[in-house]
Amino acid sequence: MLDPASHASLLLHRPPAQVPVKSFDRLPSALSRLRSTRTPLLAWGLAGAITGFAVLLRYALEGTLPPGYPFLTFFPAVILTTFVSGTRAGVLCAALSGLAAWYWFIPPVGFVLDWQSGFALAFYVFIVVVDIALIHAMTKAMQRLEVEKGVSTALAEQQRTMFEELQHRVANNMAFVASLLNMSRRRILADPAAAPAIIDEARGRIETMARIHRRLHDPSQVDLPIGSYLIDLCSDVIEASGVTGVSCQVDVPEMSFDIRKLTTISMLVSEVVTNSLKHAFPAGRSGLITVRIERADEARAVLTIADDGIGLPDVPEDAQAGHGLGNRIIEALAKQLKGTITRRSGPGLATQVDFPI
């Protein structure tokens, strides 16, 4: 039989749908790559070369074409240059082509301006301006399409990553709940009379885990600093415990963790703070719980949760604490962080977890 974690993994293992890529969708990318590889000098040189080829081709067609087609080879040259090399190169090609047509192919030969040549040149200018403007607008539209395509690709990758994270997290949470229930079952078998208290304790831990996940996935909490988030978390734990006279102080520098590590840190802080509230302040004693995260070096950090309560006077410094359910959960969470845990008693009790960032 599958355990709950494996069953959840199988249920959730559905990869996101793949969207087929059509061939025309590659056009903006190809054009962007083509334009990104050219330099201004290459663009100007290409404009000159295309203009020269258009002049030679027009000369080759001289006598073949009927009179009145001076710009026949120059319109395609301007369009091609603008499309491949950009608007400025297209304007250069249009200017050179217009001058060439005016000098060689608009009678009378030479830079002679009369009403016929003026009309022909005005017609040419109108056509090339429209062509260049349309190609410029199309190019800008393709660039926007490329940007939007990049955003869509990033969002799809983010969704895929979030799906994998959700799958992993749900499986881990169900495994955690299953382990918690198994330990509670063993405690009930050992002491049946304590069953209601043991079940209430397990229910409280599951509710705390649910609160942590709701808070981590609250859109309003996305940009909240870790220090502010832990302050809210500790306040929730203290309020849920019903203990009065105990406050929490958080000291965390500006740093970030991935959602998986932050979830484990949150559960660890919640469990240690809950233990302190239960055992460190008997008979309504007031006190302070401090939560601190410090960088040990570039690759490691140290999480310290300390209280100024009665401590554990019979436990030597740096010794492993007892074998209660809370301590086993704390040790398991520290192991999830791939960290090492130490405890120091007197005055109060300090729990430290050294873990890789």
C-alpha positions in Angstrom: 0.0 0.0 0.0 1.2 3.5 -0.8 1.9 5.9 2.1 0.0 9.2 1.9 3.1 11.1 0.7 3.6 8.8 -2.3 -0.1 8.7 -3.1 -0.2 12.6 -3.1 2.9 12.6 -5.4 1.1 10.3 -7.9 -2.1 12.3 -7.8 -0.3 15.5 -8.5 2.2 14.2 -11.1 0.5 15.9 -14.1 2.9 18.1 -16.1 1.5 21.3 -17.5 0.1 21.2 -21.0 2.5 21.9 -23.8 1.5 24.5 -26.3 2.6 23.7 -29.9 5.0 26.2 -31.4 4.0 27.3 -34.9 6.6 28.1 -37.5 5.6 31.7 -38.0 6.1 32.3 -34.2 9.9 32.0 -34.9 10.0 35.0 -37.2 10.3 37.7 -34.5 13.1 35.7 -32.9 15.0 35.1 -36.2 14.7 38.8 -37.0 15.9 39.9 -33.6 18.9 37.6 -33.8 19.7 38.9 -37.3 19.5 42.5 -36.2 21.4 41.8 -32.9 24.4 40.5 -34.9 24.9 43.5 -37.1 26.9 46.7 -36.3 26.0 50.2 -37.5 28.9 50.0 -40.0 27.7 46.7 -41.3 24.1 48.1 -41.7 25.4 51.1 -43.6 27.6 48.9 -45.8 24.7 46.5 -46.5 22.5 49.5 -47.5 25.2 50.7 -49.9 25.7 47.2 -51.3 21.9 46.6 -51.9 21.7 50.1 -53.5 24.6 49.3 -55.8 23.1 45.9 -56.8 19.7 47.7 -57.5 21.5 50.2 -59.8 23.3 47.5 -61.7 20.1 45.5 -62.0 18.3 48.5 -63.3 21.1 49.1 -65.8 20.8 45.5 -66.9 17.0 46.0 -67.5 17.6 49.2 -69.5 16.0 48.7 -72.9 14.0 45.7 -71.7 11.6 47.7 -69.7 9.2 50.2 -71.3 9.9 53.9 -70.5 8.6 55.2 -67.3 9.9 52.7 -64.7 12.9 54.4 -63.1 12.3 53.0 -59.6 11.4 49.4 -60.5 14.5 47.9 -58.8 14.8 50.5 -56.1 11.5 49.9 -54.2 12.5 46.3 -53.4 16.0 47.4 -52.4 14.5 49.9 -49.9 12.1 47.4 -48.5 14.7 44.7 -48.1 17.3 47.0 -46.5 14.7 48.4 -44.0 13.5 45.0 -43.0 17.0 43.5 -42.6 19.1 46.4 -41.4 16.7 48.8 -39.7 15.0 52.1 -40.4 18.1 54.3 -40.6 19.8 52.0 -43.1 16.5 51.9 -45.1 16.4 55.7 -45.2 20.0 55.7 -46.5 19.2 53.2 -49.1 16.1 55.2 -50.1 18.2 58.4 -50.4 20.9 56.8 -52.5 18.4 55.0 -54.7 16.5 58.2 -55.3 19.6 60.1 -56.3 20.7 57.2 -58.6 17.3 57.1 -60.3 17.2 60.9 -60.6 20.7 61.0 -62.2 20.6 58.0 -64.5 17.0 56.9 -65.1 14.7 60.0 -65.0 15.0 61.9 -68.2 16.6 64.3 -68.9 19.8 62.6 -67.5 21.6 64.3 -64.7 20.2 66.2 -61.7 17.8 68.2 -63.8 14.6 69.3 -61.9 11.5 70.0 -64.0 7.9 69.3 -63.4 8.1 65.7 -64.7 11.2 64.8 -62.7 9.8 66.6 -59.7 6.6 64.7 -59.9 8.4 61.4 -60.3 10.7 62.1 -57.3 7.7 63.2 -55.2 5.9 60.0 -56.1 9.1 58.0 -55.1 9.4 59.8 -51.8 5.8 59.2 -50.9 6.1 55.4 -51.7 9.4 54.9 -49.8 8.2 56.9 -46.8 5.0 54.7 -46.6 7.1 51.5 -47.0 9.7 52.5 -44.4 7.0 53.6 -41.9 5.0 50.4 -42.4 8.1 48.2 -41.9 9.2 50.2 -38.9 5.8 49.8 -37.3 5.8 46.1 -38.1 9.3 45.7 -36.6 8.2 47.4 -33.4 5.2 45.1 -33.3 7.4 42.1 -33.7 9.8 43.3 -31.0 6.8 43.7 -28.6 5.7 40.3 -29.6 9.1 38.9 -28.8 9.1 40.6 -25.4 5.6 39.2 -24.6 6.8 35.8 -25.8 9.7 36.0 -23.3 7.3 37.0 -20.5 5.0 34.1 -21.4 7.9 31.7 -21.4 9.1 33.0 -18.0 5.5 32.6 -16.6 5.2 29.1 -18.0 8.6 28.2 -16.4 7.5 29.8 -13.1 4.2 27.8 -13.2 6.2 24.6 -13.8 8.5 25.3 -10.9 5.6 26.2 -8.7 3.8 23.0 -9.6 6.9 21.0 -8.7 7.3 22.9 -5.5 3.6 22.3 -4.6 3.9 18.6 -5.4 7.0 18.3 -3.2 5.5 20.3 -0.4 2.2 18.5 -0.3 4.0 15.2 -0.3 6.3 16.4 2.6 3.4 17.8 4.5 1.4 14.6 4.3 4.5 12.6 5.3 4.9 14.9 8.3 1.3 14.5 9.3 1.5 10.7 8.9 4.7 10.7 11.1 3.1 12.9 13.7 0.0 10.7 13.9 2.2 7.6 14.2 4.1 9.1 17.1 0.9 10.2 18.7 -0.5 6.7 18.3 2.5 5.2 20.1 2.1 7.7 22.9 -1.6 6.8 23.2 -0.8 3.1 23.3 1.7 3.8 26.1 -0.7 6.0 28.1 -4.3 5.6 27.0 -5.6 8.0 29.6 -3.6 10.9 27.9 -5.3 10.3 24.5 -7.4 13.5 24.5 -4.4 15.7 25.3 -2.2 13.9 22.8 -4.8 14.3 20.0 -5.3 18.0 20.9 -1.5 18.5 20.7 -1.3 16.8 17.3 -4.3 18.9 16.1 -2.6 22.0 17.3 0.6 21.2 15.3 -1.4 20.5 12.2 -3.3 23.8 12.5 0.0 25.6 13.1 1.4 24.1 9.9 -1.7 25.1 8.0 -1.4 28.7 9.3 2.3 28.8 8.2 1.3 27.7 4.6 -1.6 30.2 4.5 0.7 33.0 5.5 3.5 32.0 3.1 1.1 31.9 0.2 -0.8 35.0 1.0 -0.2 37.5 -1.9 0.1 40.4 0.6 3.0 38.6 2.2 5.1 38.1 -1.0 7.3 41.2 -0.5 7.2 41.1 3.3 10.8 41.0 4.8 11.6 37.7 6.6 12.0 39.6 9.9 8.4 41.0 9.7 7.1 37.6 8.6 8.7 35.9 11.6 7.3 38.5 14.0 3.8 37.9 12.7 4.4 34.1 13.0 5.6 34.3 16.6 2.7 36.6 17.5 0.3 34.0 16.1 1.9 31.2 18.1 1.8 33.1 21.3 -1.8 34.2 20.8 -2.9 30.6 19.9 -1.2 29.3 23.1 -3.1 31.6 25.4 0.0 32.4 27.3 0.2 36.0 28.6 3.2 38.0 29.8 5.5 36.5 27.2 6.7 38.6 24.2 8.8 37.8 21.2 11.7 39.8 19.6 13.0 39.0 16.1 16.4 40.1 14.7 16.9 39.1 11.1 19.0 40.9 8.5 17.9 41.4 5.0 18.2 38.0 3.4 16.0 35.7 1.3 15.3 32.0 1.3 13.5 29.8 -1.2 9.9 28.9 -0.2 10.9 25.3 0.8 13.6 26.5 3.2 11.4 29.3 4.6 8.6 26.8 5.2 11.0 24.6 7.2 12.4 27.5 9.1 8.9 28.7 10.0 7.9 25.3 11.3 11.1 25.1 13.3 10.6 28.5 14.9 7.0 27.7 15.6 7.9 24.4 17.3 10.7 25.8 19.5 8.6 28.9 20.5 5.7 26.5 21.4 8.1 24.4 23.5 9.3 27.6 25.3 5.7 28.7 26.0 4.9 25.3 27.5 7.9 24.7 29.6 10.0 27.9 30.1 7.4 30.1 31.9 5.6 28.1 34.5 3.0 29.6 36.9 2.3 32.7 34.8 5.9 33.8 34.7 6.6 36.5 32.2 9.5 36.6 29.8 11.0 37.1 26.4 11.7 34.9 23.5 14.2 36.0 20.9 14.5 34.8 17.3 17.7 35.7 15.5 19.2 34.7 12.1 22.9 35.6 11.5 25.3 34.8 8.7 28.1 32.5 9.8 29.8 33.0 6.4 28.8 33.4 2.8 27.4 29.9 2.6 25.9 29.3 6.1 23.5 30.9 8.5 22.7 30.4 12.2 19.2 30.4 13.5 18.9 31.0 17.3 15.7 30.8 19.3 16.3 31.7 22.9 14.1 32.3 26.0 14.9 33.7 29.4 12.8 31.2 31.2 13.7 28.6 33.8 16.0 26.7 31.5 17.1 23.1 31.8 19.6 23.1 34.7 20.2 19.3 34.6 21.2 19.3 30.9 24.9 20.1 30.3 25.8 22.8 27.7 25.7 21.7 24.1 24.1 18.4 25.0 21.2 16.9 23.1 17.9 17.7 24.7 15.4 15.2 25.8 13.4 12.7 23.7 10.0 14.3 23.8 7.9 14.5 20.7 8.6 18.3 20.4 12.3 17.7 20.5 12.2 14.9 17.9 10.2 17.2 15.6 12.7 20.0 16.1 15.6 17.6 15.3 13.8 16.3 12.2 13.2 19.9 10.9 16.8 20.8 11.5 17.8 17.7 9.5 15.5 19.0 6.7 17.6 22.2 6.6 20.7 20.0 6.5 21.8 21.7 9.6 23.3 20.9 13.0 21.4 21.6 16.2 22.8 22.6 19.6 21.2 23.7 22.8 22.5 25.8 25.7 20.8 26.0 29.0 21.2 28.6 31.8 20.0 31.2 32.0 17.0 30.2 29.9 17.3 27.9 26.9 18.8 28.7 23.5 18.4 26.4 20.5 20.8 27.0 17.6 20.6 25.5 14.1 23.6 26.0 11.8 22.5 25.4 8.2 23.6 26.1 4.6 22.0 29.1 2.9 
